[in-house]
Amino acid sequence: MGGLISLYIALRYQSVFGCAGVFSPAFWFAEADMSDCIQATPITAPINVYMDIGTNETSDHTLRGFPNLYLNGAKRFHHQLQEKDKKISCKLLIEEDAVHSESSWARRFPAMIEQLYCR
């Protein structure tokens, strides 16, 4: 749930966090609540959001469609953030065939550093 909570904290504490690394967010876990949070939160400072997702993410390999829950949720929230306010910069990186794992996140970590800190 690290990606989910990272985005929430960046929105909730904008005066402290100007950026968020949102790796493999499990938005399906609290989709309506997170959507409502984004909609209701006034954006008072610039926020730079790096978001990524793999196309084979799942937390239950017995459910065939579970990777689509991860992927489609990330796409929806990326779009919602882009539409919310011009002070939000949100990039979504989609890695083909990547799974919900530390090795996948390690591969994408340099892209997060580049977006959040090398502008």
DSSP file (Angstrom, degrees, kcal/mol; ACC not computed):
  #  RESIDUE AA STRUCTURE BP1 BP2  ACC     N-H-->O    O-->H-N    N-H-->O    O-->H-N    TCO  KAPPA ALPHA  PHI   PSI    X-CA   Y-CA   Z-CA
    1    1 A M     >        0   0    0      0, 0.0     4,-2.5     0, 0.0     5,-0.3   0.000 360.0 360.0 360.0  11.0    0.0    0.0    0.0
    2    2 A G  H  >  +     0   0    0      1,-0.2     4,-2.2     2,-0.2     5,-0.2   0.882 360.0  48.8 -61.0 -41.0    3.1    2.3   -0.2
    3    3 A G  H  > S+     0   0    0     20,-0.5     4,-1.8    21,-0.3    -1,-0.2   0.916 112.1  49.3 -65.4 -42.5    2.1    3.9   -3.5
    4    4 A L  H  > S+     0   0    0      1,-0.2     4,-2.0     2,-0.2    -2,-0.2   0.941 114.8  42.7 -61.0 -49.9   -1.5    4.6   -2.2
    5    5 A I  H  X S+     0   0    0     -4,-2.5     4,-2.8     1,-0.2     5,-0.2   0.834 108.9  59.4 -70.6 -31.5   -0.3    6.2    1.0
    6    6 A S  H  X S+     0   0    0     -4,-2.2     4,-2.0    -5,-0.3    -1,-0.2   0.916 108.6  44.5 -62.4 -42.5    2.5    8.1   -0.6
    7    7 A L  H  X S+     0   0    0     -4,-1.8     4,-2.1     2,-0.2     5,-0.2   0.928 113.3  50.9 -67.1 -43.8    0.0    9.9   -2.8
    8    8 A Y  H  X S+     0   0    0     -4,-2.0     4,-2.9     1,-0.2     5,-0.2   0.934 111.1  47.8 -58.4 -47.2   -2.4   10.5    0.1
    9    9 A I  H  X S+     0   0    0     -4,-2.8     4,-2.8     1,-0.2     8,-0.2   0.893 109.5  52.9 -63.8 -40.5    0.3   12.0    2.2
   10   10 A A  H  < S+     0   0    0     -4,-2.0    -1,-0.2    -5,-0.2    -2,-0.2   0.887 114.8  42.4 -62.7 -38.0    1.6   14.3   -0.6
   11   11 A L  H >< S+     0   0    0     -4,-2.1     3,-0.6     1,-0.2    -2,-0.2   0.904 117.6  45.6 -73.0 -41.7   -2.0   15.6   -1.0
   12   12 A R  H 3< S+     0   0    0     -4,-2.9     2,-0.2     1,-0.3    -2,-0.2   0.850 122.3  34.4 -71.6 -35.9   -2.7   15.9    2.7
   13   13 A Y  T >X  +     0   0    0     -4,-2.8     4,-2.7    -5,-0.2     3,-1.6  -0.489  67.5 153.4-121.0  60.8    0.6   17.6    3.7
   14   14 A Q  T <4 S+     0   0    0     -3,-0.6    -1,-0.2     1,-0.3    -2,-0.1   0.778  71.2  60.5 -62.3 -28.7    1.4   19.7    0.7
   15   15 A S  T 34 S+     0   0    0     -3,-0.2    -1,-0.3     1,-0.2     3,-0.1   0.658 115.9  33.5 -74.5 -13.6    3.4   22.2    2.8
   16   16 A V  T <4 S+     0   0    0     -3,-1.6     2,-0.6     1,-0.3    -2,-0.2   0.792 120.1  44.3-104.6 -44.1    5.8   19.3    3.7
   17   17 A F     <  +     0   0    0     -4,-2.7    -1,-0.3    -8,-0.2    -4,-0.1  -0.918  49.2 173.8-113.6 115.4    5.9   17.1    0.6
   18   18 A G  S    S+     0   0    0     -2,-0.6    30,-2.5    -3,-0.1     2,-0.3   0.427  72.5  30.1 -95.3  -1.0    6.2   18.7   -2.8
   19   19 A C  E     -a   48   0A   0     28,-0.2     2,-0.3    30,-0.0    30,-0.2  -0.979  61.8-157.5-152.4 163.4    6.6   15.3   -4.6
   20   20 A A  E     -a   49   0A   0     28,-2.2    30,-2.7    -2,-0.3     2,-0.8  -0.987  13.7-146.6-147.6 134.5    5.6   11.7   -4.3
   21   21 A G  E     -a   50   0A   0     -2,-0.3     2,-0.9    28,-0.2    30,-0.2  -0.901  21.0-171.9 -97.7 107.7    6.9    8.4   -5.7
   22   22 A V  E     -a   51   0A   0     28,-3.7    30,-2.1    -2,-0.8     2,-0.4  -0.771   6.6-175.9-108.5  86.9    3.9    6.3   -6.3
   23   23 A F  E     -a   52   0A   0     -2,-0.9   -20,-0.5     1,-0.2   -19,-0.2  -0.716  64.5 -22.2 -89.0 128.2    5.2    2.9   -7.2
   24   24 A S  S    S-     0   0    0     28,-1.1   -21,-0.3    -2,-0.4    -1,-0.2   0.867  82.0-151.8  45.6  56.6    2.6    0.2   -8.2
   25   25 A P        -     0   0    0      0, 0.0     2,-1.1     0, 0.0     3,-0.2  -0.350  13.1-148.1 -67.1 134.6   -0.3    1.8   -6.5
   26   26 A A    >   +     0   0    0      1,-0.2     3,-1.8    -2,-0.1     4,-0.4  -0.527  35.4 157.6 -95.0  63.8   -3.1   -0.5   -5.3
   27   27 A F  G >   +     0   0    0     -2,-1.1     3,-1.3     1,-0.3     7,-0.2   0.785  61.8  74.1 -61.6 -26.5   -5.8    2.0   -5.9
   28   28 A W  G 3  S+     0   0    0      1,-0.3     3,-0.5    -3,-0.2    -1,-0.3   0.766  85.8  66.5 -57.3 -24.6   -8.4   -0.8   -6.1
   29   29 A F  G <  S+     0   0    0     -3,-1.8    -1,-0.3     1,-0.2    -2,-0.2   0.833 127.2   2.6 -67.9 -33.6   -8.1   -1.1   -2.4
   30   30 A A  S <> S+     0   0    0     -3,-1.3     4,-2.7    -4,-0.4     5,-0.3  -0.221  82.0 147.7-148.0  48.2   -9.7    2.3   -1.7
   31   31 A E  H  > S+     0   0    0     -3,-0.5     4,-2.5     1,-0.2     5,-0.2   0.910  74.2  43.8 -59.5 -49.7  -10.6    3.6   -5.1
   32   32 A A  H  > S+     0   0    0      1,-0.2     4,-2.5     2,-0.2    -1,-0.2   0.917 115.5  48.9 -64.7 -42.5  -13.7    5.6   -4.1
   33   33 A D  H  > S+     0   0    0      2,-0.2     4,-2.3     1,-0.2    -1,-0.2   0.911 113.5  46.2 -64.0 -42.5  -12.0    7.1   -1.0
   34   34 A M  H  X S+     0   0    0     -4,-2.7     4,-2.5     2,-0.2     5,-0.2   0.906 112.2  50.7 -68.6 -40.3   -8.9    8.1   -2.9
   35   35 A S  H  X S+     0   0    0     -4,-2.5     4,-2.4    -5,-0.3    -2,-0.2   0.927 112.0  47.5 -61.3 -44.3  -10.9    9.6   -5.8
   36   36 A D  H  X S+     0   0    0     -4,-2.5     4,-2.6    -5,-0.2    -2,-0.2   0.893 110.3  53.2 -62.7 -39.9  -13.0   11.6   -3.3
   37   37 A C  H  X S+     0   0    0     -4,-2.3     4,-1.5     2,-0.2    -2,-0.2   0.929 110.6  46.1 -61.0 -46.7   -9.8   12.8   -1.5
   38   38 A I  H  < S+     0   0    0     -4,-2.5     3,-0.3     1,-0.2    -2,-0.2   0.934 114.7  47.8 -62.0 -46.1   -8.3   14.0   -4.8
   39   39 A Q  H  < S+     0   0    0     -4,-2.4    -2,-0.2     1,-0.2    -1,-0.2   0.886 116.7  42.0 -63.0 -40.0  -11.5   15.8   -5.7
   40   40 A A  H  < S+     0   0    0     -4,-2.6    -1,-0.2    -5,-0.2    -2,-0.2   0.645  93.1  94.6 -85.3 -15.4  -12.0   17.4   -2.3
   41   41 A T     <  -     0   0    0     -4,-1.5     2,-0.2    -3,-0.3   -29,-0.0  -0.671  69.4-139.2 -85.9 118.8   -8.4   18.5   -1.7
   42   42 A P        -     0   0    0      0, 0.0     2,-0.8     0, 0.0    -2,-0.1  -0.554  17.4-130.4 -70.8 138.5   -7.5   22.0   -2.7
   43   43 A I        +     0   0    0     -2,-0.2    44,-0.1     1,-0.2   -32,-0.0  -0.823  35.8 166.0 -94.5 111.5   -4.1   22.2   -4.3
   44   44 A T        +     0   0    0     -2,-0.8    -1,-0.2     1,-0.1     0, 0.0   0.535  62.5  25.2-104.2 -10.8   -2.2   25.0   -2.6
   45   45 A A  S    S-     0   0    0    -27,-0.0    -1,-0.1    42,-0.0    42,-0.0  -0.979  95.2 -80.4-149.4 156.0    1.4   24.2   -3.8
   46   46 A P        -     0   0    0      0, 0.0     2,-0.4     0, 0.0    42,-0.2  -0.342  43.4-165.2 -59.5 139.0    3.0   22.5   -6.7
   47   47 A I  E     - b   0  88A   0     40,-2.4    42,-2.9     2,-0.0     2,-0.6  -0.997   8.3-158.1-129.5 127.4    3.1   18.7   -6.4
   48   48 A N  E     -ab  19  89A   0    -30,-2.5   -28,-2.2    -2,-0.4     2,-0.5  -0.928  14.8-169.4-106.7 116.6    5.3   16.5   -8.6
   49   49 A V  E     -ab  20  90A   0     40,-3.9    42,-2.3    -2,-0.6     2,-0.6  -0.930  12.1-167.5-114.9 121.3    4.0   12.9   -8.8
   50   50 A Y  E     +ab  21  91A   0    -30,-2.7   -28,-3.7    -2,-0.5     2,-0.4  -0.935  18.1 177.9 -99.2 124.6    5.9   10.0  -10.3
   51   51 A M  E     +ab  22  92A   0     40,-2.6    42,-2.6    -2,-0.6     2,-0.3  -0.984   3.7 174.9-128.5 139.1    3.6    7.0  -10.8
   52   52 A D  E     +ab  23  93A   0    -30,-2.1   -28,-1.1    -2,-0.4     2,-0.3  -0.960   6.0 177.7-140.6 163.6    4.4    3.7  -12.3
   53   53 A I  E     - b   0  94A   0     40,-2.0    42,-2.6    -2,-0.3     2,-0.3  -0.976  21.7-132.5-159.4 146.3    2.7    0.3  -12.8
   54   54 A G  E >   - b   0  95A   0     -2,-0.3     3,-1.0    40,-0.2    42,-0.2  -0.734  21.8-127.4 -99.0 155.4    3.6   -3.0  -14.4
   55   55 A T  T 3  S+     0   0    0     40,-2.0    44,-0.1    -2,-0.3    41,-0.1   0.589 108.2  47.7 -80.0  -8.3    1.2   -4.8  -16.8
   56   56 A N  T 3  S+     0   0    0     42,-2.3    44,-0.4    39,-0.3    -1,-0.2  -0.002  77.8 141.7-118.1  29.2    1.4   -8.0  -14.7
   57   57 A E    <   +     0   0    0     -3,-1.0    13,-0.3    42,-0.3     2,-0.3  -0.481  19.0 147.0 -70.4 137.8    0.9   -6.6  -11.2
   58   58 A T        -     0   0    0     -2,-0.2    42,-0.3    11,-0.1     3,-0.2  -0.962  43.4-160.2-163.1 153.8   -1.2   -8.7   -8.9
   59   59 A S  S    S+     0   0    0     -2,-0.3     2,-0.3     1,-0.2    -1,-0.1   0.265  94.7  44.4-115.9   6.5   -1.6   -9.6   -5.3
   60   60 A D    >   -     0   0    0      3,-0.2     3,-1.7     1,-0.1    -1,-0.2  -0.762  62.7-169.6-149.9  99.8   -3.5  -12.8   -6.1
   61   61 A H  T 3  S+     0   0    0      1,-0.3    -1,-0.1    -2,-0.3     5,-0.0   0.590  84.1  68.2 -69.1  -9.4   -2.2  -14.9   -8.9
   62   62 A T  T 3  S+     0   0    0      1,-0.1     2,-0.8     4,-0.0    -1,-0.3   0.655  85.0  77.9 -83.1 -14.5   -5.4  -17.0   -8.9
   63   63 A L    X   -     0   0    0     -3,-1.7     3,-1.3     1,-0.2    -3,-0.2  -0.848  68.5-160.6 -98.7 110.2   -7.5  -14.1  -10.1
   64   64 A R  T 3  S+     0   0    0     -2,-0.8     4,-0.2     1,-0.3    -1,-0.2   0.833  86.5  44.6 -60.3 -39.1   -6.9  -13.8  -13.9
   65   65 A G  T >> S+     0   0    0      1,-0.2     3,-1.0     2,-0.1     4,-0.9   0.410  81.6 102.3 -89.4   2.5   -8.1  -10.2  -14.3
   66   66 A F  H X> S+     0   0    0     -3,-1.3     4,-1.4     1,-0.3     3,-0.9   0.868  73.1  60.3 -59.8 -39.7   -6.3   -8.8  -11.2
   67   67 A P  H 3> S+     0   0    0      0, 0.0     4,-2.5     0, 0.0   -10,-0.3   0.859 101.0  56.7 -55.9 -32.9   -3.4   -7.1  -13.2
   68   68 A N  H <> S+     0   0    0     -3,-1.0     4,-2.8     1,-0.2     5,-0.4   0.822  99.5  59.0 -68.2 -29.8   -6.0   -5.0  -15.0
   69   69 A L  H <X S+     0   0    0     -4,-0.9     4,-1.6    -3,-0.9    -1,-0.2   0.930 110.9  41.8 -61.9 -44.4   -7.3   -3.7  -11.7
   70   70 A Y  H  X S+     0   0    0     -4,-1.4     4,-2.2   -13,-0.3    -2,-0.2   0.961 119.2  43.8 -64.2 -52.2   -3.8   -2.3  -10.9
   71   71 A L  H  X S+     0   0    0     -4,-2.5     4,-2.1     1,-0.2    -2,-0.2   0.931 116.3  44.3 -63.2 -50.2   -3.2   -1.0  -14.5
   72   72 A N  H  X S+     0   0    0     -4,-2.8     4,-2.4     1,-0.2    -1,-0.2   0.864 112.2  53.6 -67.4 -35.2   -6.6    0.6  -15.1
   73   73 A G  H  X S+     0   0    0     -4,-1.6     4,-2.5    -5,-0.4     5,-0.3   0.926 108.6  49.3 -62.7 -44.7   -6.6    2.1  -11.6
   74   74 A A  H  X S+     0   0    0     -4,-2.2     4,-2.3     1,-0.2    -2,-0.2   0.910 111.7  49.3 -61.6 -41.9   -3.3    3.8  -12.2
   75   75 A K  H  X S+     0   0    0     -4,-2.1     4,-2.2     2,-0.2    -1,-0.2   0.921 111.6  48.6 -63.4 -43.8   -4.5    5.1  -15.5
   76   76 A R  H  X S+     0   0    0     -4,-2.4     4,-2.5     1,-0.2    -2,-0.2   0.922 114.5  44.3 -63.3 -44.5   -7.7    6.5  -14.0
   77   77 A F  H  X S+     0   0    0     -4,-2.5     4,-2.6     2,-0.2     5,-0.2   0.852 110.1  55.3 -73.0 -32.7   -5.9    8.3  -11.2
   78   78 A H  H  X S+     0   0    0     -4,-2.3     4,-2.2    -5,-0.3    -1,-0.2   0.944 111.7  45.0 -59.1 -47.2   -3.2    9.6  -13.4
   79   79 A H  H  X S+     0   0    0     -4,-2.2     4,-2.2     2,-0.2    -2,-0.2   0.918 111.9  51.5 -63.4 -44.6   -5.9   11.2  -15.5
   80   80 A Q  H  X S+     0   0    0     -4,-2.5     4,-1.4     1,-0.2    -1,-0.2   0.907 111.1  48.1 -61.3 -41.7   -7.7   12.5  -12.5
   81   81 A L  H  X S+     0   0    0     -4,-2.6     4,-1.0     1,-0.2    -1,-0.2   0.906 110.7  50.8 -65.8 -41.4   -4.6   14.1  -11.1
   82   82 A Q  H  < S+     0   0    0     -4,-2.2    -1,-0.2     1,-0.2    -2,-0.2   0.876 115.3  43.0 -62.6 -37.4   -3.7   15.7  -14.5
   83   83 A E  H  < S+     0   0    0     -4,-2.2    -1,-0.2    -5,-0.2    -2,-0.2   0.691 101.1  73.5 -81.1 -19.7   -7.2   17.1  -14.7
   84   84 A K  H  < S-     0   0    0     -4,-1.4     2,-0.3     1,-0.2    -2,-0.2   0.938 111.3 -20.8 -63.6 -52.8   -7.4   18.3  -11.1
   85   85 A D    ><  -     0   0    0     -4,-1.0     3,-1.9     3,-0.1    -1,-0.2  -0.979  48.8-124.3-163.5 142.1   -5.0   21.3  -11.1
   86   86 A K  T 3  S+     0   0    0     -2,-0.3    -1,-0.1     1,-0.3    -2,-0.0   0.678 107.9  69.8 -66.5 -16.0   -2.2   22.7  -13.2
   87   87 A K  T 3  S+     0   0    0    -44,-0.1   -40,-2.4   -41,-0.1     2,-0.6   0.573  84.9  84.1 -77.6  -7.4    0.0   22.8  -10.1
   88   88 A I  E <   -b   47   0A   0     -3,-1.9     2,-0.6   -42,-0.2   -40,-0.2  -0.861  60.2-169.8 -97.8 123.4    0.0   18.9  -10.2
   89   89 A S  E     +b   48   0A   0    -42,-2.9   -40,-3.9    -2,-0.6     2,-0.5  -0.963  14.0 176.3-107.8 117.6    2.6   17.4  -12.5
   90   90 A C  E     -b   49   0A   0     -2,-0.6     2,-0.4   -42,-0.2   -40,-0.2  -0.977  11.9-173.4-131.2 122.3    2.0   13.7  -12.8
   91   91 A K  E     -b   50   0A   0    -42,-2.3   -40,-2.6    -2,-0.5     2,-0.5  -0.929   9.0-157.0-111.4 137.0    3.9   11.2  -15.0
   92   92 A L  E     -b   51   0A   0     -2,-0.4     2,-0.5   -42,-0.2   -40,-0.2  -0.966   4.8-167.1-115.3 121.3    2.8    7.6  -15.4
   93   93 A L  E     -b   52   0A   0    -42,-2.6   -40,-2.0    -2,-0.5     2,-0.5  -0.931   4.1-163.3-105.7 126.2    5.3    5.0  -16.5
   94   94 A I  E     -b   53   0A   0     -2,-0.5     2,-0.6   -42,-0.2   -40,-0.2  -0.949   3.2-158.8-111.9 121.1    3.9    1.6  -17.6
   95   95 A E  E >   -b   54   0A   0    -42,-2.6   -40,-2.0    -2,-0.5     3,-1.5  -0.889  21.1-124.5-104.5 117.9    6.4   -1.2  -17.7
   96   96 A E  T 3  S-     0   0    0     -2,-0.6     3,-0.1     1,-0.3   -42,-0.0  -0.347  88.2  -2.7 -61.5 131.9    5.3   -4.1  -19.9
   97   97 A D  T 3  S+     0   0    0      1,-0.2    -1,-0.3    -2,-0.1     2,-0.1   0.434  93.3 144.8  66.9   3.6    5.2   -7.5  -18.2
   98   98 A A    <   -     0   0    0     -3,-1.5   -42,-2.3   -45,-0.1    -1,-0.2  -0.430  34.8-149.6 -73.2 148.4    6.5   -6.1  -14.9
   99   99 A V        -     0   0    0    -44,-0.1     2,-1.6    -3,-0.1   -42,-0.3  -0.538  32.3 -84.9-110.5 176.4    5.1   -7.6  -11.6
  100  100 A H  S    S+     0   0    0    -44,-0.4     2,-0.3   -42,-0.3     3,-0.0  -0.643  84.4 116.6 -83.7  84.9    4.5   -6.3   -8.1
  101  101 A S  S  > S-     0   0    0     -2,-1.6     4,-2.1     1,-0.1     3,-0.2  -0.982  77.2-111.4-153.6 159.1    8.0   -6.8   -6.8
  102  102 A E  H  > S+     0   0    0     -2,-0.3     4,-2.5     1,-0.2     5,-0.2   0.843 115.6  56.8 -61.4 -35.6   11.1   -5.1   -5.4
  103  103 A S  H  > S+     0   0    0      2,-0.2     4,-1.6     1,-0.2    -1,-0.2   0.876 107.4  48.2 -67.4 -35.0   13.1   -5.9   -8.5
  104  104 A S  H  > S+     0   0    0     -3,-0.2     4,-1.5     2,-0.2    -2,-0.2   0.918 112.7  48.1 -67.6 -43.1   10.5   -4.2  -10.7
  105  105 A W  H  X S+     0   0    0     -4,-2.1     4,-1.3     1,-0.2    -2,-0.2   0.880 108.3  55.0 -65.6 -37.2   10.6   -1.1   -8.5
  106  106 A A  H  < S+     0   0    0     -4,-2.5    -1,-0.2     1,-0.2     3,-0.2   0.888 105.7  52.5 -63.2 -38.9   14.4   -1.1   -8.5
  107  107 A R  H  < S+     0   0    0     -4,-1.6     4,-0.3     1,-0.2    -1,-0.2   0.867 115.7  40.5 -63.0 -36.0   14.4   -1.0  -12.3
  108  108 A R  H >X S+     0   0    0     -4,-1.5     4,-1.5     1,-0.2     3,-0.7   0.587  89.9  91.4 -91.0 -11.2   12.1    2.0  -12.3
  109  109 A F  H 3X S+     0   0    0     -4,-1.3     4,-2.3     1,-0.2     3,-0.3   0.876  81.7  56.0 -54.6 -43.7   13.7    3.8   -9.4
  110  110 A P  H 3> S+     0   0    0      0, 0.0     4,-2.5     0, 0.0    -1,-0.2   0.867 104.6  54.0 -59.2 -34.2   16.1    5.9  -11.6
  111  111 A A  H <> S+     0   0    0     -3,-0.7     4,-2.2    -4,-0.3    -2,-0.2   0.879 108.6  49.5 -65.6 -36.8   13.1    7.2  -13.6
  112  112 A M  H  X S+     0   0    0     -4,-1.5     4,-2.8    -3,-0.3     5,-0.3   0.934 111.1  48.3 -66.3 -46.2   11.5    8.4  -10.4
  113  113 A I  H  X>S+     0   0    0     -4,-2.3     4,-2.4     1,-0.2     5,-0.5   0.918 111.6  50.9 -59.9 -43.8   14.7   10.1   -9.3
  114  114 A E  H  X5S+     0   0    0     -4,-2.5     4,-1.4    -5,-0.2    -1,-0.2   0.929 114.8  42.1 -60.9 -46.3   15.0   11.8  -12.7
  115  115 A Q  H  <5S+     0   0    0     -4,-2.2    -2,-0.2     1,-0.2    -1,-0.2   0.928 122.2  37.1 -68.6 -44.6   11.5   13.1  -12.7
  116  116 A L  H  <5S+     0   0    0     -4,-2.8    -2,-0.2    -5,-0.2    -1,-0.2   0.802 133.5  16.5 -81.2 -28.5   11.4   14.2   -9.1
  117  117 A Y  H  <5S+     0   0    0     -4,-2.4    -3,-0.2    -5,-0.3    -2,-0.2   0.502 112.8  62.2-127.2  -5.0   14.9   15.6   -8.5
  118  118 A C     <<       0   0    0     -4,-1.4    -2,-0.1    -5,-0.5    -4,-0.1  -0.019 360.0 360.0-117.9  31.8   16.7   16.2  -11.9
  119  119 A R              0   0    0     -4,-0.1    -1,-0.2    -3,-0.1    -4,-0.1   0.460 360.0 360.0 -85.1 360.0   14.5   18.8  -13.5
